[in-house]
Amino acid sequence: MTRSLINRLDDIAYLTGIPQLSERLAKQQQRRRHLRWWPIVALLFAATGMVILLTPSFFGFGLGILGIAQAIAGFFPLYGPIKPWGTLEGVDERDRQIRRSAFLFCFSSIAVGLFIALPVIAAVAEIYELAAHYLVRVLFGLSYIMMILFETLPTLYASWSTEPLDEE
């Protein structure tokens, strides 16, 4: 019996485990964890990548380190303590308050960081007469850092501000 191409592709996708993970997330069976140290690791990678990115001859290497930080931070919304936005099943008032305060911390931190970073970048560019291509690299790195902060800071805040509840 021959199987169609669609069925074989479905089998290959099933072997990766992603469909099972997506079913568990939809049914709220995925255990939420307090990730206290991994966000700090991702932020250290991001800061290191940004410093390396600012050196003119190591732009690609710095971009690679920022990519590692982005890959680490990409798992925080899946496994971190903040429950997802899309459903009300299994989300109580405590979870909503944690999510609200974590994202308020995240957005206010990013806003303050940008409020400080952009005028500093403009002043340094004016004082040292930096080339336009270098400024594009700096602003690209800054936007990459903002994406990493958006994924990392809510998990960091929620993990350190709450204690894990025992399973009932």
Backbone torsions as a table, in degrees:
resi	resn	phi	psi	omega
1	MET	NA	124.2	179.7
2	THR	-93.6	143.2	179.6
3	ARG	-102.0	150.5	-179.9
4	SER	-75.1	163.8	179.5
5	LEU	-61.0	-38.8	179.8
6	ILE	-62.3	-43.4	179.7
7	ASN	-66.0	-38.9	177.8
8	ARG	-66.3	-39.6	177.0
9	LEU	-65.9	-37.2	175.6
10	ASP	-62.6	-41.1	178.2
11	ASP	-63.4	-41.2	178.5
12	ILE	-64.5	-42.6	177.7
13	ALA	-64.3	-36.4	179.6
14	TYR	-66.7	-32.3	178.8
15	LEU	-67.0	-25.0	-179.9
16	THR	-71.6	-23.5	-179.4
17	GLY	91.3	-7.0	-179.0
18	ILE	-65.0	-42.3	178.2
19	PRO	-61.7	-37.5	178.1
20	GLN	-66.2	-41.2	178.4
21	LEU	-62.7	-42.5	-179.3
22	SER	-66.3	-35.4	176.3
23	GLU	-67.1	-41.6	178.4
24	ARG	-64.6	-39.8	178.4
25	LEU	-65.6	-38.7	-180.0
26	ALA	-67.3	-32.4	-179.6
27	LYS	-92.5	4.7	-179.1
28	GLN	59.0	35.3	177.2
29	GLN	-94.9	-7.8	179.2
30	GLN	-74.8	128.1	-179.0
31	ARG	-73.5	127.6	177.8
32	ARG	-85.7	132.6	-175.7
33	ARG	-117.0	150.8	171.3
34	HIS	-85.5	109.1	-179.5
35	LEU	-98.6	95.1	-173.9
36	ARG	-89.9	-34.6	-173.2
37	TRP	-102.5	-28.2	-178.8
38	TRP	-63.2	-37.7	174.9
39	PRO	-63.0	-33.7	177.8
40	ILE	-67.8	-38.8	176.3
41	VAL	-61.7	-44.9	179.2
42	ALA	-62.8	-39.8	178.6
43	LEU	-68.0	-35.5	176.3
44	LEU	-66.1	-41.9	175.1
45	PHE	-61.4	-41.4	-179.1
46	ALA	-64.8	-43.6	179.6
47	ALA	-65.9	-41.3	177.9
48	THR	-63.7	-43.8	178.7
49	GLY	-62.5	-37.7	179.9
50	MET	-68.9	-40.1	178.0
51	VAL	-64.4	-43.1	178.7
52	ILE	-68.0	-35.8	179.0
53	LEU	-62.2	-29.6	-178.4
54	LEU	-75.7	-17.4	175.2
55	THR	-79.7	129.4	-170.8
56	PRO	-60.1	-35.2	-174.1
57	SER	-88.9	-6.9	-177.4
58	PHE	-117.8	33.4	-177.4
59	PHE	-60.7	-45.8	-178.3
60	GLY	-65.4	-39.0	178.3
61	PHE	-65.6	-42.8	177.0
62	GLY	-63.4	-38.6	177.5
63	LEU	-64.3	-36.5	177.0
64	GLY	-65.1	-40.6	178.7
65	ILE	-68.5	-37.6	173.7
66	LEU	-63.2	-35.5	176.5
67	GLY	-65.1	-37.2	175.6
68	ILE	-63.8	-43.3	177.8
69	ALA	-62.0	-40.3	178.4
70	GLN	-65.1	-38.7	179.1
71	ALA	-66.1	-40.5	177.3
72	ILE	-65.7	-45.2	-177.1
73	ALA	-68.1	-22.9	-179.4
74	GLY	-65.8	-21.7	179.7
75	PHE	-85.7	-14.1	-176.1
76	PHE	-64.1	-43.1	177.3
77	PRO	-64.1	-26.8	-179.9
78	LEU	-77.5	-42.8	-170.9
79	TYR	-112.9	-5.9	-175.5
80	GLY	-75.4	-179.4	-174.9
81	PRO	-76.9	-12.4	-178.0
82	ILE	-86.9	125.4	-179.8
83	LYS	-77.3	152.0	-173.7
84	PRO	-68.5	160.5	-176.2
85	TRP	-74.7	-30.1	-164.0
86	GLY	-71.3	-12.9	-174.1
87	THR	-134.9	156.9	174.8
88	LEU	-105.4	-6.2	178.9
89	GLU	-69.8	128.3	177.9
90	GLY	76.0	5.6	-180.0
91	VAL	-108.6	115.4	178.7
92	ASP	-104.1	-173.4	-176.9
93	GLU	-63.8	-35.9	178.2
94	ARG	-62.7	-44.2	179.3
95	ASP	-63.8	-40.6	178.3
96	ARG	-65.2	-38.5	179.1
97	GLN	-67.9	-41.9	177.8
98	ILE	-61.6	-45.9	-179.5
99	ARG	-62.8	-42.9	-179.2
100	ARG	-64.4	-46.8	-178.1
101	SER	-71.1	-33.1	178.9
102	ALA	-67.0	-43.2	-179.9
103	PHE	-75.0	-29.1	173.4
104	LEU	-64.2	-43.0	175.4
105	PHE	-60.9	-44.3	-178.9
106	CYS	-61.6	-52.2	-176.1
107	PHE	-67.4	-36.8	178.6
108	SER	-70.2	-36.2	177.2
109	SER	-65.4	-42.8	178.8
110	ILE	-65.0	-41.5	-179.9
111	ALA	-63.7	-44.5	178.5
112	VAL	-65.2	-41.4	178.1
113	GLY	-60.9	-43.5	177.6
114	LEU	-68.8	-36.5	179.2
115	PHE	-62.0	-31.5	178.0
116	ILE	-87.6	-43.3	-171.6
117	ALA	-69.3	-42.2	-175.2
118	LEU	-65.5	-45.9	175.0
119	PRO	-64.7	-33.4	177.6
120	VAL	-65.8	-42.8	178.0
121	ILE	-62.4	-43.0	179.8
122	ALA	-64.5	-41.5	-179.4
123	ALA	-67.5	-42.9	179.1
124	VAL	-65.2	-39.2	178.5
125	ALA	-64.4	-37.5	179.5
126	GLU	-72.7	-43.0	-177.0
127	ILE	-67.9	-45.8	-175.5
128	TYR	-95.9	3.5	178.8
129	GLU	48.4	59.8	-177.9
130	LEU	-74.0	150.8	179.7
131	ALA	-72.2	154.6	-177.2
132	ALA	-64.8	-38.8	-179.4
133	HIS	-65.7	-31.6	176.8
134	TYR	-70.2	-40.0	177.5
135	LEU	-64.9	-36.1	176.5
136	VAL	-62.8	-41.1	177.1
137	ARG	-62.6	-43.3	-179.8
138	VAL	-63.4	-44.7	-179.4
139	LEU	-69.8	-33.4	175.0
140	PHE	-63.8	-45.2	177.2
141	GLY	-62.6	-37.9	178.1
142	LEU	-64.6	-40.5	178.4
143	SER	-67.5	-35.9	176.8
144	TYR	-64.5	-42.5	177.9
145	ILE	-61.4	-39.7	179.7
146	MET	-63.7	-37.7	176.3
147	MET	-65.2	-41.1	179.4
148	ILE	-66.4	-41.0	177.6
149	LEU	-63.0	-37.9	179.9
150	PHE	-63.4	-33.3	179.1
151	GLU	-86.8	-24.6	-172.2
152	THR	-94.6	-44.4	-172.2
153	LEU	-62.9	-41.6	177.8
154	PRO	-60.8	-41.0	178.5
155	THR	-66.2	-41.5	179.0
156	LEU	-61.9	-45.9	-179.2
157	TYR	-64.6	-48.3	-177.3
158	ALA	-67.1	-33.7	-179.3
159	SER	-70.9	-37.6	-177.3
160	TRP	-88.7	-19.1	-177.7
161	SER	-92.8	-9.4	-179.1
162	THR	-129.5	160.1	173.1
163	GLU	-104.4	144.0	178.1
164	PRO	-63.9	138.3	176.0
165	LEU	-84.7	145.5	175.6
166	ASP	-67.9	147.0	176.5
167	GLU	-69.8	135.4	-178.5
168	GLU	-94.7	NA	NA
